[in-house]
Every structure is written in structure tokens, then in C-alpha cells.
Amino acid sequence: MNKKNNSIFIILGMHRSGTSLVTKFLEIFNINIGSDFSSPRSDNPTGFYEDMSFFRVNMNLLELNKIEWNEILNPLNLNLKTKTEKINFWLSDIEQKVKFNCNFAFKDPRSILFINFWNSFFKKKNYFVRFLYCFRHPYLISKSIMKRDKMKREESFLFILQNWYLILKNIKKNDEKIFLDYDLLILDSKKFCKDLQKKSFKNLNNDKYLFFQKKILNKKNQRNINFKIKNNQVYDILLEIYHYFKKPKRNELLKLIKKIEKYYQNIN
């Protein structure tokens, strides 16, 4: 197997960060995203594009660890189990799905808790793993979570922080990684597309691109993203992470991780 020609794209992002739309967008580069999806809902009318086999593995891992998908945790104290016979069937199903696809992408925000599990699983199968990190302005994520999941604002900030911390903490120096700005996709899909092409995304399918623009992209989602919330420590940290995602630098990554860990240590 030629690793470079057999890539697995693991799409990671906080809930309500546009991972569904970004996953669908990858199809314009003839990347397979699966077909066994959950049905669209009012909060995601164009679809989730979460292949159910990956979803079932993640849900079984959550069940194994006795945690809910939206549970607010202290990420410094996580010691998650990932070995269970229950997921073997779905892992076998996943192997068959990706076996005959040169490039396969999957998304499920729950995968953030199990980044190392998925990374290890595919590397053992000799796939070239590429991480795509979707991010969005934290105010907009919070607003969306508050509306859909009835969280309070401070709870939503903590939920975002724990997920973003797990992403930052598990970024390995030698991993293939790309940060994708969901707000840019909404505001300027042409630039979003060109940026991906600069990062070795080839084989653009123009018909799929035009379909995405006309049928999938919701122009009503275009918005101003300048928001301020005063005297909120967690939100201030989230803004720092957000700006890191926009212009990632290795030395800034380590500083951010230490800052977040200090915050969690102080609240315990």
C-alpha cells in the first residue's frame, strides 16, 4: 500500500463548528466520506455526514467510559479506556469501507476524546493519517450550543475549552495537520477552496463544487464575527486558542497548553 495514495482524513472539531459542512466540502476533491449517514435534523438540515460505523464506535467508547458526549469534564484527569470487544464488529466494517478507497474522510466531534485511538488504529493498518481541524469563532459555537443543547453560557465555554484543549494537547509534531476556518468557508468559499488546493488537495471536481455552492452552502449564514465579552477568563483563553488556530505556531502551542492546564489546576 502506498501510504501517500491511501489517506485517511480525520476531521476533528468542537460540536457546532461546521465539521458537517467541511466534510461535505471535501467531496469536491473526490474524497470519499461514506454514505451510511444519520438523517438531517432541524439543527443541521443539510445533513451531518457522520458515517454510522464511526459514530457507533465512538458511542460504544463513551459507554465504556461511562460518560456522556456533552459532559463537561476536567481534561487533565482523563484516563479513557479504548479496548472492548463490542467495537470489533464496527471496526471490521470500517476496514471494509476504507479498503477500496484511496482517500477516505470521516467526522464525528466525539472523536476528539479518542484522537489517539483513531490515529493508532489507522496507522497500524498502514494508512497515511491526515488531521483536519475545523474551528469557528467561540462566541458562535457557544451561541449555537446554548440554543440547541440548552447549556448556560459559562457551561458552553467550558465545553469548548475541554475539547479544544484535547485537540491542542494531542497535536503531534510529525502529524500531517491542516486547520480549517469554518467562518471562512461561509464568508468566502472560493478562498477556502484555494487555500485547500495550496495544501495538496487536488482533483477538484467543478460540478461538485458548483452543486455545493448552490445547494449546500447557506448564504444566510454569512455574518459579522466580531464579539466581545468582558471579564470572562475562559472566553479570553478561547479567543487565544481561536487566534492560534488561524495562525498556528509551534512555540505558541506549548504556551497555550500550559496556560490552559494552569487554569484547570487552579479551579480544582
C-alpha positions in Angstrom: 0.0 0.0 0.0 1.4 3.4 -1.0 0.7 5.4 2.1 0.6 8.8 0.4 -2.0 7.5 -2.0 -4.1 5.9 0.7 -5.0 8.7 3.1 -7.4 8.8 6.0 -8.6 12.3 6.8 -9.7 12.5 10.4 -11.9 15.6 10.7 -11.9 17.0 14.2 -13.7 19.9 15.6 -15.8 21.1 18.5 -19.6 20.4 18.2 -21.3 23.2 16.2 -18.0 24.1 14.5 -19.0 23.3 10.9 -17.5 19.8 10.7 -20.5 18.6 8.7 -20.2 21.3 6.1 -16.5 20.9 5.8 -16.8 17.1 5.4 -19.3 17.6 2.6 -17.0 20.1 1.0 -14.2 17.6 0.8 -16.3 15.6 -1.7 -15.4 18.3 -4.4 -11.9 16.8 -4.2 -13.3 13.3 -4.9 -12.6 12.3 -1.3 -15.0 9.5 -0.1 -16.9 10.5 3.0 -19.0 7.3 3.3 -22.8 7.0 2.7 -24.4 5.5 5.8 -25.3 8.8 7.4 -27.8 9.7 10.1 -30.8 11.7 8.9 -30.8 15.5 8.7 -32.4 17.4 11.6 -33.8 20.9 12.1 -30.5 21.9 13.7 -28.5 20.5 10.7 -30.9 20.5 7.8 -28.2 19.7 5.1 -27.1 16.6 7.0 -24.4 15.5 9.5 -22.3 13.4 7.1 -21.2 11.2 10.0 -20.7 7.6 8.8 -22.6 5.5 11.3 -19.9 2.9 11.7 -17.5 5.5 13.1 -20.3 7.0 15.2 -21.2 3.6 16.7 -17.5 3.0 17.7 -17.4 6.4 19.4 -20.7 5.9 21.2 -19.5 2.5 22.4 -16.3 4.0 23.7 -18.3 6.7 25.5 -20.5 4.0 27.1 -17.4 2.0 28.1 -16.1 5.1 29.9 -19.5 5.9 31.4 -19.5 9.5 30.1 -22.0 11.4 28.0 -21.0 13.1 24.8 -21.8 16.6 26.2 -20.4 16.0 29.7 -18.2 18.8 31.0 -15.0 17.1 32.2 -11.6 18.1 33.6 -9.4 17.1 30.6 -6.4 16.9 32.8 -7.8 13.9 34.6 -9.0 11.8 31.7 -7.8 8.2 31.5 -10.1 6.7 28.9 -10.4 3.0 28.1 -10.5 2.0 24.4 -10.4 -1.8 24.5 -13.7 -3.5 24.2 -15.0 -6.5 22.2 -18.2 -4.6 21.4 -16.5 -2.3 18.9 -14.7 -5.0 16.9 -17.6 -5.6 14.6 -17.8 -1.9 13.7 -14.0 -1.6 13.3 -14.2 -4.5 10.8 -16.9 -2.8 8.9 -14.8 0.4 8.8 -11.9 -1.6 7.4 -14.0 -2.8 4.6 -15.4 0.7 3.9 -11.9 2.3 3.5 -10.2 -0.7 1.9 -11.1 0.2 -1.6 -10.9 4.0 -1.3 -7.7 5.8 -1.9 -8.8 8.8 0.1 -11.5 8.5 2.9 -12.6 11.1 5.3 -14.7 10.8 8.4 -16.0 13.2 11.1 -17.6 12.9 14.5 -16.9 15.6 17.1 -16.9 12.8 19.7 -13.6 11.6 18.1 -11.8 14.4 20.0 -11.9 12.3 23.1 -10.4 9.4 21.2 -7.9 11.0 18.9 -5.0 8.7 19.8 -7.2 5.6 19.4 -8.2 6.5 15.8 -4.7 7.7 14.9 -3.2 4.4 16.1 -5.9 2.3 14.5 -5.3 3.6 11.0 -1.5 3.8 11.3 -1.4 0.2 12.2 -3.3 -0.5 9.0 -0.6 1.4 7.2 -2.8 4.4 6.2 -1.4 7.9 5.9 -3.3 9.8 8.5 -4.1 13.5 7.9 -5.8 15.6 10.6 -8.2 18.3 9.6 -9.0 20.6 12.5 -12.2 22.6 12.0 -12.6 25.8 14.1 -15.1 28.6 14.4 -15.3 31.7 16.5 -16.0 30.6 20.1 -18.9 33.1 20.5 -20.7 31.5 17.6 -20.1 28.0 18.9 -21.4 29.0 22.3 -24.5 30.6 20.9 -25.3 27.5 18.8 -24.8 25.1 21.7 -26.9 27.3 24.1 -29.7 27.2 21.6 -29.6 23.5 20.6 -28.5 21.9 23.9 -29.9 24.4 26.4 -26.5 25.0 28.0 -25.7 28.1 30.0 -23.1 30.4 28.5 -20.4 29.5 31.0 -21.0 25.8 30.6 -20.7 26.2 26.8 -17.4 28.0 27.2 -16.1 25.2 29.5 -17.3 22.5 27.0 -15.5 24.3 24.2 -12.3 24.7 26.3 -12.1 21.0 27.2 -12.5 19.9 23.5 -10.0 22.5 22.2 -7.5 21.6 24.9 -7.7 17.9 23.9 -7.1 18.9 20.3 -4.1 21.1 21.2 -2.7 18.5 23.6 -2.8 15.7 21.1 -1.2 17.6 18.2 2.0 15.8 17.4 4.9 17.5 15.8 5.1 15.0 12.9 1.4 14.6 12.3 0.0 15.8 9.0 -2.4 18.6 10.1 -4.4 21.4 8.5 -6.6 23.9 10.3 -9.8 24.8 8.6 -11.7 28.0 9.3 -15.4 27.3 9.1 -16.2 31.1 9.2 -14.0 31.5 6.0 -15.9 28.7 4.3 -19.2 30.6 5.0 -17.9 34.0 4.1 -15.6 33.2 1.1 -15.9 29.6 -0.1 -13.6 30.4 -3.1 -10.7 31.4 -0.9 -11.4 28.4 1.3 -11.1 26.2 -1.7 -7.9 27.8 -3.0 -6.3 27.5 0.5 -7.0 23.8 0.4 -5.6 23.5 -3.1 -2.4 25.1 -1.8 -2.2 22.3 0.8 -2.0 19.5 -1.7 -5.8 19.0 -2.2 -6.0 18.1 -5.9 -8.6 16.7 -8.4 -11.1 19.4 -7.9 -14.5 18.3 -9.3 -16.0 21.5 -10.7 -19.6 20.1 -10.9 -19.5 19.0 -7.3 -18.1 22.5 -6.3 -20.9 24.3 -8.1 -23.5 21.9 -6.5 -22.1 22.7 -3.1 -22.3 26.4 -3.7 -25.8 26.3 -5.0 -27.5 23.6 -2.9 -25.5 23.2 0.3 -23.9 26.5 1.3 -26.4 28.7 3.1 -25.7 32.3 2.2 -27.9 33.3 5.2 -25.1 32.0 7.5 -22.8 34.9 6.4 -22.2 37.1 9.4 -20.1 39.6 11.3 -17.8 37.7 13.7 -16.6 40.5 16.0 -17.8 39.8 19.5 -16.6 40.9 22.9 -17.4 39.5 26.4 -15.8 41.3 29.2 -14.2 39.9 32.4 -14.5 36.2 31.4 -11.3 34.2 31.9 -12.4 31.2 29.9 -13.6 33.2 27.0 -10.3 35.1 26.9 -8.5 31.8 26.7 -10.8 30.6 24.0 -10.0 33.7 21.9 -6.3 33.0 22.3 -6.8 29.4 21.0 -9.0 30.7 18.2 -6.3 33.0 17.0 -3.7 30.2 17.3 -5.9 28.1 15.0 -5.9 30.9 12.5 -2.1 31.2 12.5 -0.6 28.1 14.2 2.9 28.3 15.6 4.7 25.6 17.5 6.1 27.8 20.2 2.6 29.4 20.8 1.1 25.9 21.1 3.2 25.0 24.1 2.4 28.3 25.8 -1.3 27.8 25.3 -1.3 24.3 26.6 0.5 25.4 29.8 -2.0 28.3 30.2 -5.0 26.0 29.9 -3.5 23.5 32.3 -2.8 26.2 34.8 -6.5 27.3 34.6 -7.7 23.7 35.3 -5.3 23.3 38.2 -6.4 26.5 39.8 -10.1 25.6 39.7 -9.5 22.2 41.4 
